[in-house]
Amino acid sequence: MLAPPGTCCLLSGLLCMLVLCSAQSNSASPVIQLRLAGEKRKHYEGRVEVFYNGEWGTVCDDDFSIYAAHVVCRELGFLDAQAWSPSAKYGRGEGRIWLDNVHCSGSEKSLAQCESNGFGVSDCKHSEDVGVVCSTKRIPGFKFIRNEIHNDQVEDVRIRATYSHRKRVPITEGFVEVKDGGKWRQICNEGWTEMNSRVICGMYGFPGEKKTRRLTKNYWGFGVNCTGNEADLSDCKLGREIKLKGNGTCGRGMPAVISCVPGRAFAPSVSIGFRKAYRVEQPLVRLRGGAMIGEGRVEVLRNGEWGTICDDNWNIRAATVVCRELGFGSAKEALSGAKMGQGIGPVHMNEVECSGFEKSLTECSFNQQSLGCSHEEDVAVKCNVPAMGFNKKLRLSGGRNPYEGRVEVLTERNGLLTWGSVCSDSWGTMEAMVVCRQLGLGFASHAFQETWYWQGDASTDAVVMSGVRCSGTELTLDQCLHHGVFVDCPKGGGRFAAGVSCTQTAPDLVLNAPVVEQTTYLEDRPLYALQCAMEENCLSSAASKADPTSYRRLLRFSSQIHNNGLSDFRPRAAHHSWTWHECHRHYHSMEVFTHYDLLSLNGTKVAEGHKASFCLEDTQCDEGIQKRYECANFGSQGITVGCWDTYRHDIDCQWIDITDVKPGDYIFQVVINPNYEVAESDYTNNVMKCQTRYDGHRIWTYNCHIGETFKIKPAAFHDYVKKLQF
């Protein structure tokens, strides 16, 4: 039987996402399809709509239950349901109300198998349309291509490399094959289009495709019809049935072959000329806060300032534009609700609408007004990335769980591949971050320089990599600086081998720059009143030789440090190793928590600043969040997600000693967690810089910015003065 092309209905409206699915065919239940639709919703929730008898309709909430919601969500490819909503929470639908008084046990394969009044038998109104909220997790391996008339499930899709590309990583060219009935089958290239290739390339992490070639048999019996902006082959329409000849070949065609263009970071090393084809330009879009390659909060550059995107109308199509722009494939997920942590600065874009073929997100239409949007609605993406085999060259050994252990690398020695350990000299958080990312285990929670408590294989004790220094952005450990084949590790391996523990979430500390700018002032204070500060090295080195009756000039300010990440910020040191400071009557839980410095315009330090952690605690929290950490009575220290720790301007060491600084223009800099002692999801926002003018009597701070966007603006001081006069 021929399945007519183009019979699969794809929803084009912004508020409704079509998810194709079908009942497992049996003699007692009709074939249906489901989708989630409605207003102001995420991709995993919405009004339940049913396609039956050639028409979309809704489901009445009478007798609906969580068991029925489970059936709906599983039929849509989610693990289960979290909740269901009556009374048209996601807006009123249109057309027929197909099902009423639905009773499910929860074990049904399709909503069509549940008891009901029958299709089209209902006394409800659309004000009673039911909605569901599904789990965000998908059923593993849930991939399919469906046609509204013919039902044919495809278990998986792959690119089988052509002979000339089998030794290349990543595989960029090969036969397109689908797994059907447990067997891999080639797709006939009769009617195969570049749009089909675009979708397959995107699935496997490649932003572009080349023109297809015909090569020359176990064919799949159907074609595929993609528009080109689908995120996955399962979103494409099922093409017409292919007439197979007696020997298993297809009519006038041959196997479909695709050739993909990888992003710059994944281009094969043999393609030197290919790398030169790219122009290195200032990116307009970036990802922040993600644990894995190709995922993170989406930030855009506008008027020299990075900002975020509001999640109103955010969908997989816009997410795919971001992923392809950054050199990845299509998007696996379009995330909303600050799932990758909250950003800072302005919200630049809202209600983004993309066709899917834009070269940059900035080419999509959007609303510049973001009234009502907050950073709690920041969008994020998870992109498809090429299979580079990074995780096969590294492993963790001896840990109590798969997320921790001694780091072991696969290296070639005397022509043989062998596993060995990594020297722990200079091993720290940044190196651990790269290891966890390379293994797909998330962020680093700790970096270990001794691993005697993890008993690994004694045959891997020998050190094969030393001198490792990473910036934290590398894709693999061997991309970091290291000694190469000339290993130098005085401590040796074994108990002194490098180790890590990884975690799926991490904190993210951000300083509130406006608070610093608004609270800066000068205070002259006698040296004899600063004895506690002297003990903590909070004054310049010259103070130790100064007359006790002299005065120190202090640049004072308040700092408010927010945790915008997805887990609490906790000091690495345990209670027993905290230092008691008798003068200030509190424990220090970190050696250094922040650096305060005054720099010349060329970056040279002119005034020393240093601040140990007085204590880490929740001074205040966002509405609805409970404080968890308090320093009093030797309490637990930390900063809860959604809370902030405030160091007021009038406490000891909340200053920079500028007694010996000459009048002039300077840069005021604050660095949080400067030694990377605690792992965070984003270190780029740990630095705040302000322009500063000191005339010998007064001081002004202005143009304060977080991260890399700080630039010295010659006219900024005059603008600042005008604002004060106004």
C-alpha positions, 0 to 999 in steps of 0.5 A: 500500500502506498503512503501518500507523501506529505500526509503528516501534519506539522503544526506551524503556529508558534503556540503549538508543538506537534509531537507525532506518535501513534497507538500500537496497532491492534484490532481493538483501538483506532490509530490516533496521534497526540500533540501538546498545544496551548498558551504560555507553556514549555515543550513538555506541557500543554493542552492534550490534542488528538488527531483522529479521522483526519481532524484534530480535537481535544480531550474533556477533563471529566474523569481524567486522572494522573494515570491517563496523563501517564499514558499521554506522556509516554505516548509522546515519548516522555518517561511519565507525567508529573501532573494534569490540569483541568478547565482549559489551563492552556487555553481553549482548543478548537474543533471536535472534543474527541474523548470524554470520561477517559478511564486509564489504568496507566498501563495502556500503550495509547490513549485510544486503548483507555475506556471512554464514551467513544470518539466524538461522544461528549457533552463537554465544552472547550472550557473543560479541555484537559492539559498535562505536564510531562517529565522533562526526561525522554524515553531512551531510544524513542525515535520514530518517523510516522505517517498518519495513515501508514505506521512504521517505526524506525528504531534508530538512525546512523551514518555508516562511513564510506570506505575513504572516511572510516578512519576519520574522526568525526565521521562526516560522510557516509550512507544513511541507514535506519534500524528497522526490525533490528536490522540496519537498512539503507535509504534509497536516494530516489527523491533524496534532497539536500533538506534531508541531508541537512536534518541528518547532519544536524542530528550528528552535530554538524551545522551544514551539509554538502551536495549529496553524491550517488554511490552503489542491498538491504533497503528500507521500504520508504522515503523521507520528506524533510523541510530542512529545519527539523531538529531530528529525522523523527520530525520529518514526514514519511515519504512514499513507499519504495518499490523494491526489486527482487534483489533488494535494490530500489528502482532507479536509485542507489543508497542515499549518501550524505556529506556533512560540514563540521563546525570549526572546533570539530574539523578533521585535522587532515583538512587544513584548507578547510580550517582556513575557510573560516573567518575568525570573527567576534561572535554575536552569540555565546553559551554560558553555564553549561556542563557539557560541550554544546550546551548552556545559557544563550547570551547575545552581544548588543551595543557592546554588552552581553545579555540574555534572552527571555523564554517567551515563545522560545522553541526548538527551531530558534535553539537550532539556529543558535546551535548551527551558528556556533558550529554544532548540529541541530538542537536536542532541547530548547530550555526555558526557565533558567535551566542553565542558571540565571544570567546578568545584565540586560535581557536583549531579546524576547519573543524570538521567531526563527524560520530555522534557516537563519545564519545567526539568531540576530537575523530572527525576528524578535521583540526588543521590549522585555517588560515583565521578563526576568533572569528567571526566564533565561533560555538555554540550549542543548546541541547535538555535537559530533561523536569525537570519541573523546571519552575513550581516551580517558577514564576514572579508576577506583572511585566509589561511583562513576563520577569520581576516581583517579584520572587515567589517560590512554597514550602510546608508548613504544608503539603500544597503547597503554593506560597510565596516571597523571601527575598531580603537580599543579593539578587543580580545578580547571584541569578537573573541569576539562576531565569531567567535560571530556567524560560527559560527567558534568562539572568538577566538584573537586580536584585531588592531588592525592588518591591513595584512598582510590585503589586502581589497577597497579599496572596504571600507576606509571605517570604518562602525563605531567605538567598539565595546565588548562584554561578550562575551555579545552575539549580534552585534557591533551589539548591543555599545556603539558610536558608531552612525551618528556614526563617530569613528575618528582612525586610519581604516580600511585597515591600521588596521581591526579584525581577528580570528582564530578557533578551535574550542577555547580554554583555560580557567584556573581557580584552585584556591580551597582551596589559596589558603584553606589557605596564607594567612599573614602575613610581616614582611620587611625592605624591603632584602630586597625589591629585586627585588619593588620593581622589579616593582611588587609592593609598595604605592606607599608602599613607595617612600618608606619607610625601607629598614630598615623592614619590610613586612607581606605577606599570602602564599599559594600559587596553583594555576592549572588549565587545564580547557579544550580547548586549551593556554593560551599567552602571546600575545606571541612569544619575541622580545618577552618581557621579561628580568628580570635580578634574578629571572633569567627572562623575562616572557611576559605583562605582567600574568598575575594581580591580587591585591587586598584590598578593603573590603566595599563593593569599594574597593581598600585594598591594591595587588596586582599580579603579572606572569607570572614564567613560565607552565609545567606544574608538575604534570599529571593522570595520563597527561598529559605536561608540555609547557612549562618556563621553564628555558633560555628554554623554551616557556611555557604551561599544557597542558590537564589541567595546572596552574601553581603559584606557591608562597607563598615566591616573590617577588610571591606576596603582597599588601602590607598594611603600611598596612591597618587591622584589620577585615573585607575581601575578598581577590580574585585575578583571572587573565588580568585584561586578557583578554590571552589568549582563554578559553572562560569568563571567569566563573571567572577571579575568586576571592574570600574573606572575610578578617578581620585583627586587626592581628596575625593574618589569616584567609581563609575562604568562598573561592569562584570566579565569581559565587556569592560572597556575604558571609556574616555568620556565616561567620567564626564557622563557620570558627573552630568548624571550626578548634577542632574 
